[in-house]
Each structure stands twice: as structure tokens, then as C-alpha cells.
Amino acid sequence: MKTIEVCIVPSLLNLYDTKNKVIVIVDIFRATSIICTMFMNGASKVIPVESLEIAKEYKEKGFLVAAERNGKKLDFADFGNSPFEFTPAKVKGKTIVYSTTNGTNTINLCRNFDLVVISSFLNFTSTVNFLINQNKDIIILCSGWEGNLCLEDTVFAGVLSEKLISTNLFLAQDDSALNSMDIWNHAKPDITKYLSKSFQFKRLTKLGMNDIIKYCLTFDKTEIIPVLTGNFIGKHQL
């Protein structure tokens, strides 16, 4: 029986045995949702970078750059952090350099692990099918916000854990996985209403991004699984 663990914030990942496991990175509002969108609309590669200095260096070399801090697009960037900016006309066949407040730092933390995938509601069922076909235990890694737990990431960890366990191929290995499923069961009658009390939901609403919230909570818009390989993210399609 394969196991599922949930790491609620990246700073706790050092407490987990990551060897020979699939790391599933989650940043629902918005990094992993946007990475899925980039590939859905034809991007060929995504390079996640931690610092704005590195992002600027890529920009000077002619790369397309998506960069934000605290939800706002930076002046040197080609894209901000709205999924609606990454249209096929702009990203098809392109390599996108990506730097965000939280999500890309979490991704780079996992650069040397065995198998790292990017997940969101947008590629939920494909993620489930991909993980079923791997002969590995799973750690769902929630990106959080500036070191703190994010409710939307925990909700997603819960629905993903529940779905995998329902196949009778997986079992919950820790209380964080059990807790995330309990939270999901509170949220699932109306995910948007449940998350409306969360910090990130309120922050995005204040910024006028209600349409982005709705988009990021949409199940199954793509079958693509973004996979981290060294310093870039490519795509696996079922």
C-alpha cells in the first residue's frame, strides 16, 4: 500500500523523508494554477526562479518573464500573476521565466528530488491518474503564504488525498493528511463559500480578482502534468 503525507508549509519539508517519493507541489492561488495554464495554452518550458535579480537577468537575455510580488506585476515583466494573461497567442512554443512571492520558491526547494509534479484543480484528475501509475509514496507539499498555512492549499491536499485513498491503493500516513481531508469535507458543499473566509481569498477579492479565484477553483481544464526536471518545468501529458 502506498502512503500519502501532507506537508502544510515548505519550512517543515526537512522533517520528511523525501527519497524515492513523488512530491506534489500545490499553490492554488496562484502559482501552480498558472503553470498549468501556461502549458495548457502551449508554453514549451517554464523556468522558476527565486529572486527578481535572476528574473531580470533572463529578461535582459531576451526571455519572456512573469514576475510578481504581493500580487502585483513588476514593471520589467511581460506578465503578472493572472492566468488570463497567458493566452496561446503569447505563450505558445515559448519558454517562460517565472518568479512569484511563494510558489516558485517552493518549487526550487524541490529541485534535486526524484520526481516533482505541479498540481492544481485545473489538472486534478490527470494528477490522480498520474500518481496512481507511479509506484511511489506521495508527499503533497503546500506552498502557503510567506511561511504560513493557506486554507486553499489544504483544501486541495484534502480532496487529492481523499480521491487517491478511495482507489484502495493509498493510505494516509500522517495527521496532516487526515486533517486536510476533514477540511475538504467541510469545504466541498461549496468550495468558494468555504474559502471566502481565508486570508488569500480576501486579499485577492480586495485586489478585484474574483474571476481569478473562480478560475483557480475549476476542476479539470487540462490533462497536462507539469514536471520539474532540474531547473526547469516541462510537461507530461496522459
C-alpha positions as CSV (number, residue, x, y, z in Angstrom):
1,M,0.0,0.0,0.0
2,K,1.3,3.4,-1.0
3,T,1.2,6.3,1.5
4,I,0.2,9.9,1.4
5,E,1.7,12.6,3.6
6,V,0.8,16.3,3.6
7,C,3.4,19.0,4.3
8,I,1.4,22.1,5.2
9,V,4.2,24.6,4.7
10,P,7.6,24.3,2.9
11,S,9.6,25.1,6.1
12,L,8.5,21.7,7.5
13,L,9.7,19.7,4.5
14,N,13.0,18.9,6.1
15,L,11.1,16.7,8.6
16,Y,10.0,14.4,5.8
17,D,11.8,11.5,4.1
18,T,11.6,12.6,0.5
19,K,13.7,9.9,-1.0
20,N,12.0,7.9,-3.8
21,K,8.7,9.7,-3.3
22,V,6.6,11.9,-5.6
23,I,6.4,15.5,-4.4
24,V,3.2,17.2,-5.5
25,I,3.6,20.9,-5.2
26,V,0.4,22.9,-4.7
27,D,-0.1,26.7,-4.8
28,I,-3.7,27.2,-5.7
29,F,-3.8,31.0,-5.5
30,R,-1.9,31.1,-7.9
31,A,1.4,29.7,-9.0
32,T,0.6,26.1,-9.7
33,S,-2.7,27.0,-11.3
34,I,-0.9,29.5,-13.6
35,I,1.9,27.0,-14.5
36,C,-0.8,24.5,-15.6
37,T,-2.4,27.3,-17.6
38,M,0.9,28.2,-19.3
39,F,1.3,24.6,-20.5
40,M,-2.4,24.2,-21.4
41,N,-2.0,27.2,-23.7
42,G,1.1,25.9,-25.4
43,A,4.2,27.0,-23.4
44,S,7.1,24.7,-24.0
45,K,9.0,25.2,-20.8
46,V,8.8,27.2,-17.5
47,I,11.9,28.3,-15.6
48,P,11.1,29.0,-11.9
49,V,13.4,31.5,-10.3
50,E,13.7,32.6,-6.7
51,S,15.0,36.2,-7.0
52,L,14.0,39.2,-9.0
53,E,17.6,39.8,-9.9
54,I,17.8,36.4,-11.7
55,A,14.4,37.2,-13.4
56,K,15.8,40.5,-14.7
57,E,18.9,38.7,-16.0
58,Y,16.7,36.4,-18.0
59,K,14.8,39.3,-19.3
60,E,18.0,41.0,-20.5
61,K,18.8,37.8,-22.4
62,G,15.5,38.1,-24.2
63,F,13.3,35.6,-22.3
64,L,9.7,36.2,-21.6
65,V,9.3,36.9,-17.8
66,A,6.3,36.6,-15.5
67,A,7.1,38.2,-12.2
68,E,5.0,39.5,-9.2
69,R,5.4,40.3,-5.6
70,N,2.4,40.5,-3.3
71,G,0.1,40.0,-6.2
72,K,1.3,42.9,-8.3
73,K,3.1,42.7,-11.7
74,L,6.6,44.1,-11.7
75,D,7.5,46.8,-14.1
76,F,10.1,44.9,-16.0
77,A,7.9,41.8,-16.5
78,D,6.0,40.7,-19.6
79,F,3.3,39.0,-17.4
80,G,1.9,39.4,-13.9
81,N,0.2,36.6,-12.0
82,S,-3.2,36.4,-13.7
83,P,-3.9,33.2,-15.6
84,F,-5.8,35.2,-18.2
85,E,-2.6,36.9,-19.4
86,F,-1.1,33.6,-20.6
87,T,-3.0,33.3,-23.8
88,P,-2.0,30.9,-26.6
89,A,-1.0,33.9,-28.8
90,K,1.5,35.0,-26.2
91,V,2.9,31.7,-24.8
92,K,2.6,29.0,-27.5
93,G,6.0,27.5,-28.1
94,K,7.7,29.8,-25.6
95,T,9.9,29.4,-22.6
96,I,8.5,31.5,-19.6
97,V,10.7,32.6,-16.7
98,Y,8.5,32.7,-13.6
99,S,9.0,34.4,-10.2
100,T,6.4,34.7,-7.5
101,T,6.1,35.5,-3.9
102,N,5.8,31.9,-2.7
103,G,5.2,29.2,-5.3
104,T,8.4,29.4,-7.3
105,N,10.5,29.3,-4.1
106,T,8.7,26.1,-3.1
107,I,9.4,24.6,-6.5
108,N,13.1,25.4,-6.3
109,L,13.3,23.9,-2.9
110,C,12.5,20.6,-4.6
111,R,14.9,20.9,-7.5
112,N,17.0,17.8,-6.5
113,F,14.2,15.4,-5.6
114,D,13.4,12.3,-7.5
115,L,10.0,13.2,-9.0
116,V,8.3,16.5,-8.6
117,V,5.0,17.4,-10.2
118,I,2.9,20.6,-10.3
119,S,-0.8,20.2,-9.4
120,S,-4.0,22.3,-9.1
121,F,-7.7,21.9,-9.5
122,L,-7.1,22.6,-13.2
123,N,-5.3,19.3,-13.7
124,F,-6.8,17.4,-10.8
125,T,-8.0,14.1,-12.5
126,S,-4.8,13.9,-14.5
127,T,-2.8,14.3,-11.4
128,V,-4.8,11.5,-9.7
129,N,-4.2,9.2,-12.7
130,F,-0.5,10.0,-12.9
131,L,0.0,9.3,-9.2
132,I,-1.9,6.0,-9.4
133,N,0.6,4.9,-12.1
134,Q,3.6,5.7,-10.0
135,N,5.0,3.0,-7.7
136,K,5.9,5.6,-5.1
137,D,4.7,7.1,-1.9
138,I,3.4,10.7,-2.1
139,I,4.1,14.0,-0.3
140,I,1.7,16.8,-1.1
141,L,3.6,20.0,-0.5
142,C,1.5,23.1,0.2
143,S,3.3,26.4,-0.7
144,G,1.4,28.5,1.8
145,W,1.9,32.3,2.1
146,E,5.1,33.8,3.5
147,G,5.6,30.8,5.7
148,N,2.1,30.4,6.9
149,L,-0.6,27.8,6.1
150,C,-3.0,28.6,3.3
151,L,-6.5,27.2,3.6
152,E,-7.0,26.8,-0.2
153,D,-3.8,24.6,-0.5
154,T,-5.0,22.5,2.5
155,V,-8.4,22.0,0.9
156,F,-6.8,20.8,-2.3
157,A,-4.5,18.5,-0.4
158,G,-7.6,17.1,1.2
159,V,-9.5,16.4,-2.0
160,L,-6.5,14.9,-3.7
161,S,-5.8,12.6,-0.6
162,E,-9.4,11.5,-0.4
163,K,-9.6,10.7,-4.1
164,L,-6.4,8.7,-4.0
165,I,-7.4,6.8,-0.9
166,S,-10.7,5.9,-2.5
167,T,-8.8,3.8,-5.0
168,N,-7.7,1.5,-2.2
169,L,-4.1,1.9,-3.4
170,F,-3.1,4.5,-0.9
171,L,-3.5,5.2,2.8
172,A,-3.0,8.4,4.9
173,Q,0.4,8.3,6.6
174,D,0.1,11.4,8.9
175,D,-2.4,13.6,10.8
176,S,-1.8,16.4,8.3
177,A,-3.3,14.2,5.5
178,L,-6.2,13.3,7.8
179,N,-6.7,16.9,8.8
180,S,-6.7,18.1,5.2
181,M,-9.4,15.6,4.3
182,D,-11.5,16.8,7.2
183,I,-11.2,20.3,6.0
184,W,-12.1,19.3,2.4
185,N,-15.2,17.6,3.7
186,H,-16.3,20.9,5.3
187,A,-15.4,22.8,2.1
188,K,-16.8,20.5,-0.6
189,P,-20.5,21.5,-0.5
190,D,-19.4,25.0,-1.6
191,I,-15.7,25.5,-2.0
192,T,-15.9,29.2,-2.9
193,K,-18.1,29.9,0.1
194,Y,-15.9,28.0,2.4
195,L,-12.7,29.7,1.3
196,S,-14.3,33.1,1.4
197,K,-13.1,33.4,5.0
198,S,-9.5,32.7,4.1
199,F,-6.7,35.3,4.0
200,Q,-5.8,34.8,0.4
201,F,-9.4,34.9,-0.8
202,K,-10.0,38.2,1.0
203,R,-6.7,39.6,-0.3
204,L,-7.5,38.7,-3.9
205,T,-11.0,40.0,-3.6
206,K,-9.7,43.3,-2.4
207,L,-7.5,43.4,-5.4
208,G,-10.5,42.8,-7.7
209,M,-9.5,39.3,-8.7
210,N,-12.7,37.4,-8.1
211,D,-12.6,36.0,-11.6
212,I,-9.1,34.6,-10.9
213,I,-10.4,32.9,-7.7
214,K,-13.2,31.2,-9.7
215,Y,-10.8,30.1,-12.4
216,C,-8.3,28.6,-9.9
217,L,-11.1,26.6,-8.2
218,T,-12.2,25.0,-11.5
219,F,-11.7,21.3,-11.9
220,D,-10.1,19.6,-14.9
221,K,-9.4,22.1,-17.6
222,T,-6.2,20.3,-18.8
223,E,-4.7,16.8,-18.8
224,I,-1.1,18.1,-18.7
225,I,1.1,17.3,-15.7
226,P,4.0,19.8,-15.3
227,V,7.1,18.0,-14.1
228,L,10.2,19.6,-12.6
229,T,13.4,18.5,-14.2
230,G,16.5,20.2,-12.7
231,N,16.0,23.9,-13.1
232,F,13.0,23.9,-15.5
233,I,9.5,22.6,-15.7
234,G,8.4,20.6,-18.7
235,K,5.1,18.8,-19.4
236,H,3.9,15.2,-19.2
237,Q,0.6,14.5,-21.0
238,L,-1.5,11.4,-20.3
